[in-house]
Amino acid sequence: MILKADPDKVLRFISENFELVRALYLAQLAGNVISREQFNALTKHTGDISINRLFEYKLLTEQYDDIRLNEPVRAFLAFLISEFRPLLPSELEKYRTSFSQLFNAIRECPEGEQPILLEELETLYDEVQRFLENVENNTGQLLRETQQLKANKDKMEYGERIRRARHLIEYYIAPLNSILNLQHSESIASLLGELSAYANRERLGHSYQQARDRFGQLHELLRGGNDRILRQSRILSRELLPLIERLQTESEILSGWIFFLERPFRHEVPSFTTRSYRNFFGSSTGANLALFMEQFEQRAEVVLLQEEDITAVDRHEVLFDRQHYVVSLQEQLPVDDFFGWCREHLYQNEQLPSTERFLKICSIVFEDSEQYNAEFTGRRIAIELEDFIFQVPEVRVSLK
Amino acid sequence: MYPEYHREITESLLMDARFLVEGEPEFTCLREHLDFYQQFFEASFGLSLLCQSDYAFLQSARDNDTLSRDICIFLGVLCYEMDREGKNIMEELSFSTFAYEDVERLLELSSFREVLEATKSLRDSSSRRNFYHLLARRRLIDKIDDEAFRFTPGHKYFLEFARGVAQGIGREEEE
C-alpha cells in the first residue's frame, strides 16, 4: 500500500517521468534486474526527490544490491509499452493445471453450494482471460522479435542470427503452436473447447439463476477465445514459421556467399551452361546434307564394281575337288612321271590353272603317303606353268 | 512429331546457352515434355537438363567455368551489400527492379572491391557493362530499359549454390 501519495498522484508522477520509467522497464526486460550501476547511469540527470519517490511510491523495490520494478507496475508498463519478454511455453502450460482443477471443482460442486460455485466460475473466467491475453502478447512479441531479427537492427553475425532463429522456433514458436493446436487432444486449446461445451450446456440447464448467468458469461468469453486462439495460431503458422524459415534460408545464403567470397578463385563453382557453336539448323543445312549424302552414293558404286568381279567367278568350279583327282590317279596308277601327270590334269580340269592349284593336286600323294610308293629316278624335269617353271624330281608313283 | 517449340528450345538451351524461365512459352513446352527433353539432350549431346519449377538450363560438364565464377562473385557481393543496407535479399532479387546506377554504387563502395578488381569482367564499370549484356543474353537478368533491369528466376540456381556452401560448412562443423 502506498502510504505517501494518492493513486492519481502516483500516476501523474509516472506520466511526468515516463521516459525514465520506460528506460528502467527496458533495462529490467533485458537483464531481469536493474543493477545499481545501470540505475545510477539511468538516473544521472534525475533529481534526488524524484529518485526517492520511485521508491516511496513503491514503483521500485530493492533486492540486495539490485533493483526491480514492482511486479504490478512491471505488468502495467508491459501493457503500456507493449514490449515483453516472450513467455516460455511452460509458463503458459501452468494454465492447463489451473483450468482443469477449476473445471473439476465446478463439475463436482455439490448442489446447494452456490456461493463457492460462483466464485470458482469467476476465477476461471479471470484465468481464461489472462491466458488469452498472455497468448496474444506472446505471439505479438515473438512476431516483433522475428521481424527485428530479420531486419537485423542489432547487426548480428549471420551465424548468430540463425542460432537465434532456431532458438525461437525450438523453444517458443513450435511449443506455442502445439498449445494452440485445436486438432490436438492434449492441447490447452482443446481443453478450452471442452470447457466451452460444458458452459454452454450449463448456462441453459443449471438450476440456479446466477450460476446460469456466470456460465453464460464464461461461454461468451470462451467462444470469443476460440476465435482469438485461432487467429494466433494462424499468425504462428502463416507468418512466424515461414518468416523464421525465410530468415534461416537467407542467412544461409549470405553466410554461403561470405564463405565463398573469402576465397572466390579457389572455391568450386556450380556448373553452368556453355554455348555450343555447332550449327544444327541453318541456311546451309540443305547443301551440307546433300554433300553428306553424296559420299554414300559413291560408296554404293564401289560396292557394285566389286560385285561384278565376284560374279565373274563361278564359285562351284573354283572349289578344289580333291576326290576327283584321287580317283583318277588311282585309276591310272602306276604313274611314271607324277608331276607331269599333275600338270596334265591341271590343264584338263581347271578353268583357271594356277600354281596354287597345281600344288594342291601334287599334295594328294603326300597327304596320304602311307597308301603310295614313291620312287625317285634321280633325274630332274622342268614343269612349266602359267607364270612359273618348277624344277621337280622325276617320281614314279604306285600303290602300296 | 517434335514438340511445338522444339527448335526454339534447342536453340535457346544449346546454342545461346541461356535460361528458359517461367512465363516463356518455350519453358511451358519444355516442362510438358520434360522426359523427352531430358533424354534428348542426354542422348544427343551428353548434357543434363536441369529443370526447376521456374527455370531450366543445360548443365555443361565443365567444372571450372569463368562465367559461373563471375556470376557467383557478382551475386555474392550484391547480396552482401543489400543485406548491409537492411534489405530483404530474396524478396529484392525476386521482385525488385535494379537501377544500374544503384548497383554500380553498391559495387564501387563494397568492402569486397578487391575481389571485384581481381575479376576481369567485373573490374570496372565499362567491363561490368559488358557483363550485364552477357547476363541479359544468358537470361539471368531482363533489361527493362537502358537504366534498369530485373533478375529472372534463374538467379535462384546461384542462391541455392550459396546455401549449399553454408550447409556444407554447417555439416563440417557438426562433424
Interface residues (C-beta under 8 A of the other chain):
Chain A: K150 A151 N152 K153 R246 T249 E250 S251 E252 I253 L254 S255 G256 W257 I258 F259 F260 L261 P264 F265 H267 E268 V269 P270 S271 F272 T273 T274 R275 S276 Y277 R278 N279 F280 F281
Chain B: R7 T10 E11 L13 L14 M15 D16 A17 R18 F45 F57 L58 Q59 S60 A61 R62 D63 N64 D65 L67 S68 R69 I71 C72 I73 L75 G76 V77 C79 Y80 D83 G86 N88 I89 M90 F112 V115 A118 T119 R138 Y157 F158 L159 F161 A162 R163 G164 V165 A166 Q167 I169
